[in-house]
Amino acid sequence: MSAPHLDDPFFCELSGLGLIAISGPDAQPFLHGQVTCDVNGLGPDASRYGGYCSPKGRLLGTFLVWRTAEGFLLQLPAPLREAVRKRLSLFILRSKVKAADASDAFAHLGVGGSKARAAVEKILGPAPAAVHGVTHAADATLLALPGGRIEIVMPADKSAALRDALRGAAKETDARAWELMDIRAGIPAILPATQDTFVPQMVNLDLIGGVSYTKGCYPGQEIVARTHYLGRLKQRAYLAHIEASTAPQPGDALYSAGFGEQASGTIVNAAPAPSGGYDVLAVIQTAGAAAGAVRWKSADGPALTFRTLPYAA
């Protein structure tokens, strides 16, 4: 399937996502005490980004969370699903909570482009208008995400019929278009190569509503709070383009003038751009980014051309 122009309506299956279901009478206080975002303040008609940290405040995963009738669903990259679920389960102890892999029960379809909402509403009825709004239609949950996108989460056995219906309103493509829109929206996805590498603020999780500084304790909270209140953050996530024939990979090193042979940054996510090359979300030393000359893989490698994120860092 060819990549669409991102202004045109498109849809894709998001098979690279996994789900962890947090359920039980103690689901809310348990989850609130484990993650960086405010779970207590999350209403039934909203979603929120968040992170799960090691005791040293380094991200073991990033996710999107929303409420269900039984508790919560955490959506994160499939390769991290089981490791994060197992680690969460270690802290359940006597709480009346279950952390279960719900991935096989659901399918995810992403609809993007300038008429994404209209395409979804033609088939499923009213979709959420505000970013991070959540509505329900028949068996589907509709999530409004940055960039004018709608994600549809539905029982796995319903997805084929919905894909058939969407083909009349949008062009089918693969998930790389969705990943590109995540990158351009400045939404980080921690993957195995970047686990336990960044504090949440380095990937701008605080700038997209994924960190609360007023909630109680959670693993790594002291480090995250100290980074915020003492202003010791020397790295941030930047949006950039790399003209290259091979794809940058999460974890690839970046180099800047003045840093010598020492890496000044790391690729977080990358996706092919419609006009060629790759757009990347990269954590870079702010001093190196300010100098402007940042290169991929080596000091004389392809240069990064910086683009503007939709939020201020």
C-alpha positions as CSV (number, residue, x, y, z in Angstrom):
1,M,0.0,0.0,0.0
2,S,1.4,3.4,-1.0
3,A,1.7,6.2,1.6
4,P,-1.0,8.8,1.4
5,H,-0.6,12.5,1.4
6,L,-1.2,13.3,5.0
7,D,-3.9,15.9,4.2
8,D,-6.1,13.3,2.6
9,P,-8.2,10.9,4.7
10,F,-6.5,7.6,5.4
11,F,-6.8,4.7,7.7
12,C,-4.5,1.9,8.9
13,E,-4.4,-1.0,11.2
14,L,-2.3,-0.3,14.3
15,S,-1.1,-3.8,14.8
16,G,2.1,-2.7,16.6
17,L,0.1,-1.6,19.7
18,G,-0.6,-3.7,22.8
19,L,-3.1,-3.3,25.7
20,I,-2.8,-3.9,29.4
21,A,-6.1,-4.0,31.3
22,I,-6.0,-2.8,34.9
23,S,-9.2,-3.9,36.6
24,G,-10.6,-4.5,40.1
25,P,-11.9,-2.4,43.0
26,D,-8.4,-0.9,43.7
27,A,-7.5,-0.2,40.0
28,Q,-7.6,3.6,40.3
29,P,-5.4,4.1,43.4
30,F,-3.1,1.3,42.3
31,L,-2.5,2.8,38.8
32,H,-2.3,6.4,40.2
33,G,0.5,5.3,42.4
34,Q,2.5,3.7,39.6
35,V,2.6,6.1,36.7
36,T,3.6,9.7,36.0
37,C,0.2,11.1,35.0
38,D,-2.8,12.0,37.1
39,V,-5.1,8.9,36.9
40,N,-7.4,10.2,39.7
41,G,-8.4,13.2,37.6
42,L,-9.0,11.2,34.4
43,G,-12.7,11.3,33.5
44,P,-14.6,8.6,31.5
45,D,-14.7,10.9,28.5
46,A,-11.0,11.5,28.2
47,S,-7.6,9.9,27.5
48,R,-4.2,10.9,28.7
49,Y,-0.5,10.2,27.9
50,G,1.7,8.9,30.7
51,G,4.9,7.1,31.5
52,Y,6.1,4.2,33.7
53,C,9.5,4.7,35.3
54,S,12.2,2.8,37.0
55,P,13.1,3.8,40.6
56,K,15.8,6.0,39.0
57,G,13.2,8.0,37.1
58,R,14.0,6.5,33.7
59,L,11.1,5.6,31.4
60,L,10.4,1.9,31.0
61,G,7.4,2.7,28.8
62,T,5.1,5.5,27.5
63,F,1.4,4.9,27.0
64,L,-2.1,6.3,26.3
65,V,-4.6,5.5,29.1
66,W,-8.4,5.7,29.3
67,R,-11.1,4.4,31.6
68,T,-13.3,1.4,31.0
69,A,-16.3,0.0,32.9
70,E,-13.9,-2.4,34.6
71,G,-11.0,0.0,35.2
72,F,-8.4,1.2,32.7
73,L,-6.7,0.3,29.5
74,L,-3.0,1.2,28.9
75,Q,-2.0,1.3,25.3
76,L,1.7,1.0,24.5
77,P,4.0,-0.5,21.9
78,A,3.5,-4.3,21.7
79,P,7.1,-5.2,22.3
80,L,7.0,-3.6,25.8
81,R,3.5,-4.9,26.8
82,E,4.5,-8.1,28.7
83,A,7.5,-6.6,30.4
84,V,5.5,-3.6,31.7
85,R,2.6,-5.8,32.7
86,K,4.9,-8.2,34.7
87,R,6.6,-5.3,36.4
88,L,3.2,-3.7,37.4
89,S,2.0,-7.0,38.7
90,L,5.0,-7.2,41.1
91,F,3.6,-4.2,43.0
92,I,0.0,-5.3,43.2
93,L,0.7,-7.2,46.5
94,R,-2.6,-7.2,48.5
95,S,-4.4,-4.7,46.3
96,K,-7.6,-5.9,44.7
97,V,-6.2,-5.4,41.2
98,K,-5.5,-7.5,38.1
99,A,-3.1,-6.5,35.3
100,A,-3.9,-8.5,32.3
101,D,-2.8,-8.6,28.6
102,A,-5.9,-7.5,26.7
103,S,-4.2,-7.2,23.3
104,D,-5.7,-10.2,21.6
105,A,-9.3,-9.1,22.5
106,F,-9.1,-5.8,20.6
107,A,-8.1,-4.3,17.3
108,H,-6.9,-0.7,16.6
109,L,-7.6,1.3,13.5
110,G,-6.2,4.8,13.1
111,V,-8.0,7.4,10.9
112,G,-6.1,10.5,9.9
113,G,-6.1,13.4,7.4
114,S,-8.1,16.6,7.2
115,K,-11.4,14.7,7.0
116,A,-10.7,12.0,9.5
117,R,-13.5,12.9,11.9
118,A,-16.1,13.1,9.1
119,A,-15.0,9.7,7.7
120,V,-15.5,8.1,11.1
121,E,-18.8,9.8,11.9
122,K,-20.2,8.6,8.6
123,I,-19.9,5.1,9.8
124,L,-20.0,5.2,13.6
125,G,-21.8,8.4,14.5
126,P,-20.5,11.2,16.7
127,A,-16.7,11.2,17.3
128,P,-15.1,13.3,20.1
129,A,-14.4,16.9,18.9
130,A,-11.7,17.9,21.4
131,V,-8.2,16.4,21.5
132,H,-8.1,13.5,24.0
133,G,-11.9,13.2,24.1
134,V,-13.3,9.7,24.3
135,T,-16.7,8.6,23.0
136,H,-18.3,5.2,22.5
137,A,-20.3,3.9,19.4
138,A,-21.7,0.4,19.3
139,D,-18.8,-1.8,20.3
140,A,-16.1,0.8,19.5
141,T,-14.2,3.3,21.6
142,L,-13.3,6.5,19.7
143,L,-10.3,8.5,20.9
144,A,-9.4,11.9,19.5
145,L,-5.7,12.3,19.3
146,P,-3.4,15.2,18.3
147,G,-3.2,16.0,14.6
148,G,-6.9,15.7,14.0
149,R,-6.7,11.9,14.2
150,I,-9.3,9.4,15.5
151,E,-8.3,6.0,16.9
152,I,-10.9,3.3,16.9
153,V,-10.5,0.5,19.5
154,M,-13.0,-2.4,19.0
155,P,-13.3,-6.1,19.6
156,A,-11.0,-8.0,17.2
157,D,-13.8,-9.8,15.5
158,K,-15.4,-6.5,14.4
159,S,-12.4,-5.0,12.7
160,A,-12.7,-6.6,9.3
161,A,-16.2,-5.2,8.8
162,L,-15.1,-1.7,9.9
163,R,-12.1,-1.8,7.5
164,D,-14.4,-2.6,4.7
165,A,-16.7,0.3,5.6
166,L,-13.8,2.8,5.9
167,R,-12.5,1.9,2.4
168,G,-15.4,4.0,1.0
169,A,-14.3,7.1,2.9
170,A,-10.5,6.9,3.3
171,K,-7.4,5.4,1.7
172,E,-6.0,2.3,3.4
173,T,-2.3,2.5,4.2
174,D,0.1,1.0,6.7
175,A,0.9,2.1,10.2
176,R,4.0,4.1,9.1
177,A,1.7,7.1,8.2
178,W,0.3,7.0,11.8
179,E,3.8,6.8,13.3
180,L,4.8,9.8,11.2
181,M,1.9,11.8,12.5
182,D,2.8,10.8,16.1
183,I,6.4,12.0,15.5
184,R,5.2,15.3,13.9
185,A,2.9,15.8,16.9
186,G,5.9,15.3,19.3
187,I,4.5,12.2,20.9
188,P,7.3,9.8,22.0
189,A,7.1,6.0,22.0
190,I,9.6,4.3,24.2
191,L,10.8,1.1,22.5
192,P,13.2,-1.7,23.7
193,A,16.2,0.1,22.4
194,T,15.4,3.2,24.5
195,Q,14.0,1.7,27.7
196,D,15.5,3.0,30.9
197,T,17.3,5.8,29.0
198,F,15.3,9.0,29.5
199,V,13.6,10.8,32.3
200,P,10.1,11.8,31.2
201,Q,10.9,15.5,30.6
202,M,13.7,14.6,28.1
203,V,11.1,13.1,25.7
204,N,8.7,16.1,26.4
205,L,6.2,13.9,28.2
206,D,5.5,16.8,30.5
207,L,4.6,19.0,27.6
208,I,1.9,16.7,26.3
209,G,0.2,16.3,29.7
210,G,1.9,13.1,30.7
211,V,3.5,14.2,34.0
212,S,1.7,15.5,37.1
213,Y,3.8,17.4,39.7
214,T,1.0,17.6,42.2
215,K,0.1,13.9,42.6
216,G,1.6,11.6,45.2
217,C,4.5,9.2,45.0
218,Y,5.2,6.7,42.2
219,P,8.4,4.9,41.1
220,G,11.0,7.5,40.2
221,Q,8.9,10.4,41.3
222,E,11.7,12.1,43.3
223,I,14.0,12.2,40.3
224,V,11.2,13.5,38.0
225,A,10.2,16.2,40.5
226,R,13.8,17.2,41.2
227,T,14.5,17.6,37.5
228,H,11.5,19.9,37.2
229,Y,11.9,22.0,40.3
230,L,15.7,22.4,40.2
231,G,15.7,23.1,36.4
232,R,18.5,20.6,35.7
233,L,17.2,19.4,32.4
234,K,19.9,19.6,29.7
235,Q,18.2,17.5,27.1
236,R,14.9,17.8,25.3
237,A,13.1,16.1,22.4
238,Y,13.2,17.8,19.0
239,L,11.5,17.2,15.7
240,A,13.8,16.9,12.7
241,H,14.2,15.6,9.2
242,I,17.1,13.4,7.9
243,E,17.8,13.0,4.2
244,A,18.9,9.4,4.1
245,S,18.3,6.2,2.1
246,T,18.3,4.0,5.2
247,A,16.0,4.4,8.2
248,P,17.3,5.8,11.4
249,Q,16.6,3.4,14.3
250,P,15.6,4.1,17.9
251,G,18.7,4.3,20.0
252,D,21.0,5.6,17.2
253,A,23.5,8.2,18.4
254,L,23.6,11.8,17.3
255,Y,26.6,14.1,17.2
256,S,27.0,17.9,17.5
257,A,29.8,20.4,17.0
258,G,31.6,21.0,20.2
259,F,30.9,17.6,21.7
260,G,33.8,15.9,19.9
261,E,33.4,12.1,19.8
262,Q,30.8,12.1,22.6
263,A,27.2,11.6,21.4
264,S,25.0,14.6,22.0
265,G,21.6,12.9,21.4
266,T,19.6,9.8,20.6
267,I,17.0,8.9,18.0
268,V,13.7,8.1,19.8
269,N,11.4,7.4,16.8
270,A,11.7,7.6,13.0
271,A,9.3,7.2,10.1
272,P,9.6,7.8,6.3
273,A,8.4,11.2,5.1
274,P,6.1,11.3,2.0
275,S,8.6,13.5,0.1
276,G,11.6,11.3,0.9
277,G,14.0,10.8,3.8
278,Y,12.8,10.4,7.4
279,D,11.3,12.5,10.1
280,V,12.6,11.8,13.6
281,L,11.9,12.6,17.2
282,A,15.2,12.9,18.9
283,V,16.4,13.7,22.4
284,I,19.4,16.1,22.0
285,Q,21.5,18.1,24.4
286,T,20.0,21.6,24.3
287,A,23.4,23.2,23.9
288,G,24.0,20.9,20.9
289,A,20.7,21.7,19.3
290,A,21.2,25.4,19.8
291,A,24.4,25.2,17.8
292,G,22.4,23.8,14.9
293,A,24.8,21.3,13.5
294,V,23.6,17.9,14.6
295,R,24.4,14.8,12.6
296,W,23.2,11.2,12.6
297,K,25.5,8.3,13.5
298,S,28.8,10.2,13.2
299,A,30.2,13.7,13.3
300,D,30.2,13.8,9.5
301,G,27.0,11.9,9.0
302,P,23.7,13.2,7.5
303,A,22.6,16.5,9.1
304,L,19.4,17.0,10.9
305,T,17.1,19.7,9.6
306,F,15.0,20.9,12.6
307,R,11.3,21.4,12.3
308,T,8.9,23.1,14.7
309,L,6.9,21.0,17.2
310,P,3.3,21.9,17.7
311,Y,4.0,22.8,21.4
312,A,6.6,25.0,22.9
313,A,9.6,23.3,24.6
